[in-house]
Amino acid sequence: MEVNEMTKPNIINGLDLMFSSLELFLVDTNLLFFLERRFGKGLITMN
């Protein structure tokens, strides 16, 4: 019983960490895509 009580929080923490890192990755890629599009448009208008 003690082992199960010890491992459950670790598994939950691991899942939380995985989801938060995935969320950060998605936000980062969306930000990069958005900035790239804006930068590209800026270059086009400058030329």
N, CA and C atoms as an extended XYZ file, in Angstrom:
141
Properties=species:S:1:pos:R:3:atomname:S:1:resname:S:1:resid:I:1 pbc="F F F"
N         0.835       -1.203        0.000 N   MET     1
C         0.000        0.000        0.000 CA  MET     1
C         0.869        1.252        0.000 C   MET     1
N         1.953        1.214        0.768 N   GLU     2
C         2.816        2.395        0.849 CA  GLU     2
C         3.450        2.707       -0.498 C   GLU     2
N         3.846        1.659       -1.220 N   VAL     3
C         4.483        1.858       -2.528 CA  VAL     3
C         3.501        2.522       -3.493 C   VAL     3
N         2.244        2.049       -3.505 N   ASN     4
C         1.238        2.628       -4.393 CA  ASN     4
C         1.014        4.104       -4.071 C   ASN     4
N         0.964        4.440       -2.804 N   GLU     5
C         0.751        5.826       -2.407 CA  GLU     5
C         1.943        6.686       -2.817 C   GLU     5
N         3.115        6.091       -2.859 N   MET     6
C         4.312        6.844       -3.249 CA  MET     6
C         4.352        7.056       -4.766 C   MET     6
N         3.953        6.045       -5.543 N   THR     7
C         4.088        6.134       -6.997 CA  THR     7
C         2.983        6.964       -7.644 C   THR     7
N         1.796        6.972       -7.067 N   LYS     8
C         0.686        7.715       -7.685 CA  LYS     8
C         1.010        9.190       -7.890 C   LYS     8
N         1.478        9.920       -6.871 N   PRO     9
C         1.795       11.336       -7.086 CA  PRO     9
C         2.874       11.540       -8.144 C   PRO     9
N         3.849       10.630       -8.213 N   ASN    10
C         4.915       10.747       -9.207 CA  ASN    10
C         4.351       10.642      -10.627 C   ASN    10
N         3.438        9.708      -10.828 N   ILE    11
C         2.833        9.524      -12.151 CA  ILE    11
C         2.028       10.764      -12.511 C   ILE    11
N         1.260       11.287      -11.563 N   ILE    12
C         0.444       12.482      -11.807 CA  ILE    12
C         1.350       13.672      -12.117 C   ILE    12
N         2.424       13.827      -11.354 N   ASN    13
C         3.364       14.920      -11.606 CA  ASN    13
C         4.002       14.785      -12.982 C   ASN    13
N         4.336       13.577      -13.363 N   GLY    14
C         4.933       13.329      -14.670 CA  GLY    14
C         3.982       13.720      -15.789 C   GLY    14
N         2.712       13.356      -15.650 N   LEU    15
C         1.716       13.707      -16.662 CA  LEU    15
C         1.530       15.208      -16.722 C   LEU    15
N         1.455       15.855      -15.560 N   ASP    16
C         1.309       17.313      -15.525 CA  ASP    16
C         2.478       17.981      -16.230 C   ASP    16
N         3.683       17.494      -15.963 N   LEU    17
C         4.883       18.059      -16.570 CA  LEU    17
C         4.848       17.877      -18.084 C   LEU    17
N         4.419       16.677      -18.520 N   MET    18
C         4.354       16.380      -19.944 CA  MET    18
C         3.360       17.309      -20.635 C   MET    18
N         2.185       17.475      -20.045 N   PHE    19
C         1.166       18.317      -20.665 CA  PHE    19
C         1.579       19.776      -20.682 C   PHE    19
N         2.198       20.233      -19.600 N   SER    20
C         2.612       21.639      -19.537 CA  SER    20
C         3.716       21.917      -20.563 C   SER    20
N         4.640       20.968      -20.729 N   SER    21
C         5.711       21.160      -21.708 CA  SER    21
C         5.146       21.108      -23.127 C   SER    21
N         4.149       20.234      -23.341 N   LEU    22
C         3.506       20.154      -24.651 CA  LEU    22
C         2.788       21.459      -24.956 C   LEU    22
N         2.095       21.998      -23.941 N   GLU    23
C         1.375       23.265      -24.106 CA  GLU    23
C         2.355       24.385      -24.426 C   GLU    23
N         3.490       24.415      -23.700 N   LEU    24
C         4.516       25.437      -23.957 CA  LEU    24
C         5.058       25.304      -25.374 C   LEU    24
N         5.285       24.055      -25.808 N   PHE    25
C         5.806       23.811      -27.158 CA  PHE    25
C         4.830       24.331      -28.209 C   PHE    25
N         3.524       24.047      -28.015 N   LEU    26
C         2.510       24.496      -28.973 CA  LEU    26
C         2.435       26.011      -28.997 C   LEU    26
N         2.499       26.641      -27.837 N   VAL    27
C         2.453       28.107      -27.758 CA  VAL    27
C         3.685       28.690      -28.450 C   VAL    27
N         4.846       28.089      -28.199 N   ASP    28
C         6.087       28.573      -28.816 CA  ASP    28
C         6.018       28.481      -30.336 C   ASP    28
N         5.548       27.345      -30.858 N   THR    29
C         5.501       27.168      -32.310 CA  THR    29
C         4.489       28.122      -32.917 C   THR    29
N         3.351       28.340      -32.247 N   ASN    30
C         2.361       29.288      -32.752 CA  ASN    30
C         2.929       30.698      -32.759 C   ASN    30
N         3.659       31.066      -31.709 N   LEU    31
C         4.277       32.387      -31.641 CA  LEU    31
C         5.300       32.550      -32.763 C   LEU    31
N         6.131       31.523      -32.964 N   LEU    32
C         7.143       31.578      -34.017 CA  LEU    32
C         6.484       31.711      -35.378 C   LEU    32
N         5.418       30.947      -35.611 N   PHE    33
C         4.704       30.993      -36.883 CA  PHE    33
C         4.114       32.378      -37.100 C   PHE    33
N         3.520       32.942      -36.055 N   PHE    34
C         2.907       34.269      -36.130 CA  PHE    34
C         3.963       35.334      -36.415 C   PHE    34
N         5.084       35.265      -35.680 N   LEU    35
C         6.154       36.240      -35.879 CA  LEU    35
C         6.753       36.109      -37.277 C   LEU    35
N         6.908       34.878      -37.732 N   GLU    36
C         7.483       34.643      -39.057 CA  GLU    36
C         6.574       35.234      -40.125 C   GLU    36
N         5.274       35.048      -39.984 N   ARG    37
C         4.326       35.591      -40.953 CA  ARG    37
C         4.379       37.114      -40.949 C   ARG    37
N         4.406       37.711      -39.767 N   ARG    38
C         4.459       39.177      -39.671 CA  ARG    38
C         5.781       39.694      -40.249 C   ARG    38
N         6.863       39.011      -39.936 N   PHE    39
C         8.181       39.420      -40.431 CA  PHE    39
C         8.229       39.302      -41.948 C   PHE    39
N         7.669       38.199      -42.464 N   GLY    40
C         7.625       38.000      -43.908 CA  GLY    40
C         6.826       39.094      -44.596 C   GLY    40
N         5.671       39.423      -44.039 N   LYS    41
C         4.844       40.491      -44.617 CA  LYS    41
C         5.587       41.811      -44.564 C   LYS    41
N         6.304       42.048      -43.445 N   GLY    42
C         7.065       43.287      -43.321 CA  GLY    42
C         8.145       43.385      -44.383 C   GLY    42
N         8.822       42.272      -44.646 N   LEU    43
C         9.858       42.255      -45.679 CA  LEU    43
C         9.264       42.516      -47.050 C   LEU    43
N         8.095       41.916      -47.292 N   ILE    44
C         7.445       42.083      -48.599 CA  ILE    44
C         7.060       43.543      -48.800 C   ILE    44
N         6.504       44.178      -47.755 N   THR    45
C         6.066       45.569      -47.900 CA  THR    45
C         7.275       46.497      -48.017 C   THR    45
N         8.391       46.134      -47.381 N   MET    46
C         9.597       46.965      -47.477 CA  MET    46
C        10.144       46.921      -48.905 C   MET    46
N        10.127       45.751      -49.531 N   ASN    47
C        10.609       45.637      -50.898 CA  ASN    47
C         9.601       46.263      -51.843 C   ASN    47
